[in-house]
Amino acid sequence: MGWRRLWPGFYIIIAASLWSTIGVASVLSTNPIVLPVFRSIFASIVALFIRRSLNRSSLMAGLALGVLFAAYPIAAVIAGVGLAAFLLYTAPLWATLIALILGERPGIKGVLGVSLVLVAIVLIGAQSISGAINPLGVALGLLSGISYGSYIAIARYYARGGNEIDVSWGAIPYTLIITVPVALVYSFMTHTWGLMVKPILWGAYLGIVTTVIPYRFFAMGVSKVKASTASVIATVEPVLAALWGFLFFNQVPTALTLIAYILIIMASVIVSF
């Protein structure tokens, strides 16, 4: 059976499955602060062959992705692979708020989704205050969600004018604006220039396996199914990430954290429809 004959949702599952390994790679890289710059470099090399774009839409989308690339690996290491992935999926809250600023009016389902995410954040925040979860990890996880939500809102805004490729492939090289300074400052402060082998190797993995390849699979799937359906299917990502965290690093979520996970998934599903 050829790739083209498969159920379109299967392509999205493949993409989400690959994305779910970002946290594992971040931990194994031993340097999640420098790692993102190599992800940006390897992904940009490929992206530049596909689309070279010099406009505002690509720049803004790239900056949002750059913050995501920089914050998420650190969150995965500090807060845990599963929690970081679920905090990333608070994106519907931030996307709705930013879309509101850009002129969109959220519907009832959007408001409900936002409310569920807020409750989940409160549950996670309460545990961070009690010391059960690292507060910095939670903050960086939320920053990942904010940057991802910002990217979604920006991409939707500019896609109306036919700039879909500009805010996807065209945006990737601009992530370097964020990831390079972060890596340079950290390396100068810690003098870790000689410890780059693992970040480079895992950066290549992230750039190709969790950026270039899943983008292609996701595009193949979303071209055949509704965007709302694709978003729901993609929620397999944080579920798998939590599973990898348990299997590889013995990271077991608390009962309140599991409730927060469920609320975030429900919010993603509701907002998607």
One Martini backbone bead per residue (centre of mass of N, CA, C, O) as a GRO file, in nm:
protein
  273
    1MET     BB    1   0.094   0.037   0.025
    2GLY     BB    2   0.070   0.358  -0.023
    3TRP     BB    3   0.082   0.661   0.119
    4ARG     BB    4  -0.174   0.783  -0.036
    5ARG     BB    5  -0.379   0.541   0.082
    6LEU     BB    6  -0.394   0.645   0.345
    7TRP     BB    7  -0.513   0.766   0.616
    8PRO     BB    8  -0.480   1.096   0.678
    9GLY     BB    9  -0.458   1.077   0.995
   10PHE     BB   10  -0.187   0.919   0.996
   11TYR     BB   11  -0.001   1.157   0.933
   12ILE     BB   12  -0.066   1.311   1.197
   13ILE     BB   13   0.030   1.092   1.390
   14ILE     BB   14   0.319   1.096   1.299
   15ALA     BB   15   0.378   1.389   1.365
   16ALA     BB   16   0.299   1.377   1.669
   17SER     BB   17   0.501   1.154   1.743
   18LEU     BB   18   0.754   1.317   1.676
   19TRP     BB   19   0.695   1.561   1.861
   20SER     BB   20   0.694   1.387   2.135
   21THR     BB   21   1.033   1.367   2.130
   22ILE     BB   22   1.151   1.641   2.216
   23GLY     BB   23   1.187   1.602   2.522
   24VAL     BB   24   1.383   1.365   2.511
   25ALA     BB   25   1.603   1.510   2.347
   26SER     BB   26   1.650   1.736   2.553
   27VAL     BB   27   1.759   1.556   2.780
   28LEU     BB   28   1.985   1.396   2.612
   29SER     BB   29   2.159   1.655   2.527
   30THR     BB   30   2.240   1.824   2.811
   31ASN     BB   31   2.154   2.109   2.631
   32PRO     BB   32   1.863   2.297   2.608
   33ILE     BB   33   1.985   2.586   2.529
   34VAL     BB   34   2.157   2.508   2.265
   35LEU     BB   35   1.987   2.312   2.093
   36PRO     BB   36   1.791   2.509   1.925
   37VAL     BB   37   2.004   2.619   1.723
   38PHE     BB   38   2.038   2.345   1.571
   39ARG     BB   39   1.753   2.316   1.488
   40SER     BB   40   1.740   2.575   1.320
   41ILE     BB   41   1.968   2.513   1.124
   42PHE     BB   42   1.870   2.243   0.998
   43ALA     BB   43   1.586   2.347   0.918
   44SER     BB   44   1.681   2.593   0.744
   45ILE     BB   45   1.831   2.451   0.523
   46VAL     BB   46   1.574   2.322   0.410
   47ALA     BB   47   1.377   2.568   0.394
   48LEU     BB   48   1.547   2.740   0.185
   49PHE     BB   49   1.479   2.540  -0.054
   50ILE     BB   50   1.163   2.599  -0.039
   51ARG     BB   51   1.163   2.896   0.128
   52ARG     BB   52   1.216   3.242   0.055
   53SER     BB   53   1.149   3.497   0.301
   54LEU     BB   54   1.078   3.873   0.299
   55ASN     BB   55   0.864   3.936   0.561
   56ARG     BB   56   0.649   3.999   0.817
   57SER     BB   57   0.516   3.722   0.851
   58SER     BB   58   0.777   3.553   0.880
   59LEU     BB   59   0.901   3.705   1.116
   60MET     BB   60   0.676   3.673   1.329
   61ALA     BB   61   0.657   3.364   1.314
   62GLY     BB   62   0.960   3.310   1.377
   63LEU     BB   63   0.968   3.438   1.660
   64ALA     BB   64   0.761   3.251   1.788
   65LEU     BB   65   0.919   2.988   1.725
   66GLY     BB   66   1.180   3.066   1.872
   67VAL     BB   67   1.063   3.064   2.155
   68LEU     BB   68   0.971   2.775   2.144
   69PHE     BB   69   1.247   2.642   2.091
   70ALA     BB   70   1.380   2.761   2.358
   71ALA     BB   71   1.167   2.678   2.593
   72TYR     BB   72   1.078   2.376   2.572
   73PRO     BB   73   1.335   2.211   2.646
   74ILE     BB   74   1.364   2.328   2.932
   75ALA     BB   75   1.087   2.239   3.035
   76ALA     BB   76   1.135   1.932   2.995
   77VAL     BB   77   1.366   1.918   3.207
   78ILE     BB   78   1.232   2.063   3.460
   79ALA     BB   79   0.916   1.958   3.448
   80GLY     BB   80   0.884   1.758   3.218
   81VAL     BB   81   0.776   1.604   2.942
   82GLY     BB   82   0.467   1.596   2.986
   83LEU     BB   83   0.408   1.878   3.105
   84ALA     BB   84   0.526   2.043   2.874
   85ALA     BB   85   0.328   1.939   2.657
   86PHE     BB   86   0.065   2.036   2.797
   87LEU     BB   87   0.146   2.336   2.816
   88LEU     BB   88   0.158   2.373   2.512
   89TYR     BB   89  -0.171   2.308   2.503
   90THR     BB   90  -0.247   2.616   2.591
   91ALA     BB   91  -0.266   2.767   2.316
   92PRO     BB   92  -0.575   2.834   2.285
   93LEU     BB   93  -0.574   3.064   2.482
   94TRP     BB   94  -0.363   3.251   2.340
   95ALA     BB   95  -0.488   3.250   2.057
   96THR     BB   96  -0.756   3.381   2.141
   97LEU     BB   97  -0.639   3.644   2.262
   98ILE     BB   98  -0.480   3.735   2.009
   99ALA     BB   99  -0.717   3.729   1.811
  100LEU     BB  100  -0.868   3.950   1.960
  101ILE     BB  101  -0.656   4.169   1.902
  102LEU     BB  102  -0.682   4.109   1.575
  103GLY     BB  103  -1.031   4.095   1.565
  104GLU     BB  104  -1.137   3.844   1.690
  105ARG     BB  105  -1.432   3.656   1.789
  106PRO     BB  106  -1.510   3.449   2.022
  107GLY     BB  107  -1.677   3.180   2.092
  108ILE     BB  108  -1.816   2.969   2.306
  109LYS     BB  109  -1.599   2.745   2.273
  110GLY     BB  110  -1.358   2.928   2.322
  111VAL     BB  111  -1.433   3.009   2.611
  112LEU     BB  112  -1.443   2.721   2.726
  113GLY     BB  113  -1.153   2.644   2.662
  114VAL     BB  114  -1.020   2.869   2.828
  115SER     BB  115  -1.141   2.787   3.103
  116LEU     BB  116  -1.006   2.508   3.121
  117VAL     BB  117  -0.715   2.609   3.108
  118LEU     BB  118  -0.725   2.784   3.362
  119VAL     BB  119  -0.778   2.554   3.558
  120ALA     BB  120  -0.522   2.395   3.492
  121ILE     BB  121  -0.324   2.619   3.576
  122VAL     BB  122  -0.411   2.631   3.871
  123LEU     BB  123  -0.336   2.339   3.944
  124ILE     BB  124  -0.036   2.366   3.867
  125GLY     BB  125   0.028   2.616   4.039
  126ALA     BB  126  -0.031   2.490   4.316
  127GLN     BB  127   0.203   2.278   4.294
  128SER     BB  128   0.435   2.483   4.264
  129ILE     BB  129   0.393   2.618   4.542
  130SER     BB  130   0.429   2.339   4.707
  131GLY     BB  131   0.679   2.184   4.528
  132ALA     BB  132   0.593   1.954   4.316
  133ILE     BB  133   0.665   2.182   4.106
  134ASN     BB  134   0.855   2.356   3.895
  135PRO     BB  135   0.813   2.689   3.837
  136LEU     BB  136   1.004   2.736   3.595
  137GLY     BB  137   0.890   2.508   3.422
  138VAL     BB  138   0.605   2.626   3.406
  139ALA     BB  139   0.679   2.898   3.281
  140LEU     BB  140   0.812   2.775   3.022
  141GLY     BB  141   0.565   2.615   2.934
  142LEU     BB  142   0.383   2.863   2.900
  143LEU     BB  143   0.567   3.004   2.696
  144SER     BB  144   0.527   2.788   2.484
  145GLY     BB  145   0.221   2.828   2.457
  146ILE     BB  146   0.230   3.127   2.383
  147SER     BB  147   0.408   3.098   2.127
  148TYR     BB  148   0.223   2.897   1.984
  149GLY     BB  149  -0.033   3.070   1.990
  150SER     BB  150   0.094   3.304   1.834
  151TYR     BB  151   0.154   3.149   1.580
  152ILE     BB  152  -0.134   3.068   1.513
  153ALA     BB  153  -0.250   3.357   1.494
  154ILE     BB  154  -0.053   3.463   1.280
  155ALA     BB  155  -0.104   3.249   1.063
  156ARG     BB  156  -0.406   3.304   1.031
  157TYR     BB  157  -0.390   3.603   0.958
  158TYR     BB  158  -0.194   3.566   0.696
  159ALA     BB  159  -0.346   3.332   0.543
  160ARG     BB  160  -0.572   3.510   0.421
  161GLY     BB  161  -0.343   3.626   0.204
  162GLY     BB  162  -0.168   3.361   0.110
  163ASN     BB  163   0.080   3.293   0.351
  164GLU     BB  164   0.137   2.991   0.432
  165ILE     BB  165   0.442   2.945   0.361
  166ASP     BB  166   0.564   3.193   0.508
  167VAL     BB  167   0.451   3.076   0.804
  168SER     BB  168   0.638   2.825   0.776
  169TRP     BB  169   0.900   2.784   0.607
  170GLY     BB  170   0.967   3.096   0.599
  171ALA     BB  171   1.004   3.114   0.927
  172ILE     BB  172   1.241   2.934   1.031
  173PRO     BB  173   1.502   3.117   0.996
  174TYR     BB  174   1.393   3.331   1.221
  175THR     BB  175   1.461   3.161   1.479
  176LEU     BB  176   1.762   3.258   1.505
  177ILE     BB  177   1.707   3.530   1.651
  178ILE     BB  178   1.666   3.366   1.924
  179THR     BB  179   1.861   3.111   1.952
  180VAL     BB  180   2.144   3.237   1.924
  181PRO     BB  181   2.165   3.436   2.166
  182VAL     BB  182   2.102   3.229   2.385
  183ALA     BB  183   2.346   3.040   2.327
  184LEU     BB  184   2.575   3.249   2.353
  185VAL     BB  185   2.528   3.350   2.638
  186TYR     BB  186   2.544   3.077   2.780
  187SER     BB  187   2.829   2.993   2.678
  188PHE     BB  188   2.984   3.235   2.799
  189MET     BB  189   2.889   3.189   3.100
  190THR     BB  190   2.976   2.856   3.105
  191HIS     BB  191   3.193   2.738   2.915
  192THR     BB  192   3.054   2.509   2.678
  193TRP     BB  193   3.197   2.468   2.393
  194GLY     BB  194   3.303   2.154   2.427
  195LEU     BB  195   2.975   2.061   2.468
  196MET     BB  196   2.837   1.983   2.144
  197VAL     BB  197   2.770   1.701   2.038
  198LYS     BB  198   2.485   1.639   2.144
  199PRO     BB  199   2.337   1.899   2.049
  200ILE     BB  200   2.395   1.852   1.749
  201LEU     BB  201   2.266   1.573   1.713
  202TRP     BB  202   1.984   1.653   1.838
  203GLY     BB  203   1.944   1.895   1.649
  204ALA     BB  204   1.922   1.727   1.394
  205TYR     BB  205   1.681   1.568   1.484
  206LEU     BB  206   1.489   1.808   1.527
  207GLY     BB  207   1.517   1.942   1.244
  208ILE     BB  208   1.417   1.679   1.089
  209VAL     BB  209   1.223   1.482   1.264
  210THR     BB  210   1.057   1.743   1.424
  211THR     BB  211   1.017   1.932   1.151
  212VAL     BB  212   1.036   1.853   0.852
  213ILE     BB  213   0.874   1.585   0.847
  214PRO     BB  214   0.607   1.662   1.005
  215TYR     BB  215   0.524   1.890   0.821
  216ARG     BB  216   0.471   1.708   0.579
  217PHE     BB  217   0.264   1.514   0.707
  218PHE     BB  218   0.064   1.727   0.803
  219ALA     BB  219   0.004   1.841   0.522
  220MET     BB  220  -0.108   1.574   0.406
  221GLY     BB  221  -0.344   1.551   0.611
  222VAL     BB  222  -0.478   1.847   0.608
  223SER     BB  223  -0.558   1.822   0.296
  224LYS     BB  224  -0.795   1.584   0.375
  225VAL     BB  225  -0.873   1.728   0.640
  226LYS     BB  226  -0.985   1.892   0.882
  227ALA     BB  227  -0.851   2.111   1.100
  228SER     BB  228  -1.008   2.010   1.348
  229THR     BB  229  -0.932   1.713   1.319
  230ALA     BB  230  -0.625   1.754   1.329
  231SER     BB  231  -0.614   1.876   1.615
  232VAL     BB  232  -0.725   1.630   1.764
  233ILE     BB  233  -0.517   1.421   1.670
  234ALA     BB  234  -0.263   1.588   1.784
  235THR     BB  235  -0.319   1.516   2.096
  236VAL     BB  236  -0.120   1.272   2.103
  237GLU     BB  237   0.139   1.413   2.185
  238PRO     BB  238   0.115   1.456   2.502
  239VAL     BB  239   0.054   1.163   2.565
  240LEU     BB  240   0.323   1.047   2.460
  241ALA     BB  241   0.510   1.224   2.626
  242ALA     BB  242   0.420   1.110   2.898
  243LEU     BB  243   0.508   0.821   2.831
  244TRP     BB  244   0.809   0.878   2.787
  245GLY     BB  245   0.861   0.995   3.069
  246PHE     BB  246   0.800   0.726   3.212
  247LEU     BB  247   0.987   0.523   3.054
  248PHE     BB  248   1.268   0.696   3.063
  249PHE     BB  249   1.222   0.884   3.363
  250ASN     BB  250   0.996   0.822   3.575
  251GLN     BB  251   0.743   1.019   3.518
  252VAL     BB  252   0.492   1.091   3.762
  253PRO     BB  253   0.189   1.203   3.784
  254THR     BB  254  -0.037   1.357   3.947
  255ALA     BB  255  -0.365   1.384   4.000
  256LEU     BB  256  -0.386   1.689   3.931
  257THR     BB  257  -0.227   1.670   3.669
  258LEU     BB  258  -0.421   1.480   3.523
  259ILE     BB  259  -0.658   1.675   3.527
  260ALA     BB  260  -0.515   1.893   3.365
  261TYR     BB  261  -0.474   1.725   3.113
  262ILE     BB  262  -0.773   1.678   3.051
  263LEU     BB  263  -0.853   1.978   3.023
  264ILE     BB  264  -0.662   2.043   2.787
  265ILE     BB  265  -0.775   1.841   2.587
  266MET     BB  266  -1.065   1.946   2.592
  267ALA     BB  267  -0.995   2.229   2.493
  268SER     BB  268  -0.872   2.147   2.220
  269VAL     BB  269  -1.126   2.010   2.109
  270ILE     BB  270  -1.328   2.241   2.135
  271VAL     BB  271  -1.171   2.459   1.974
  272SER     BB  272  -1.145   2.294   1.708
  273PHE     BB  273  -1.480   2.308   1.673
   0.00000   0.00000   0.00000
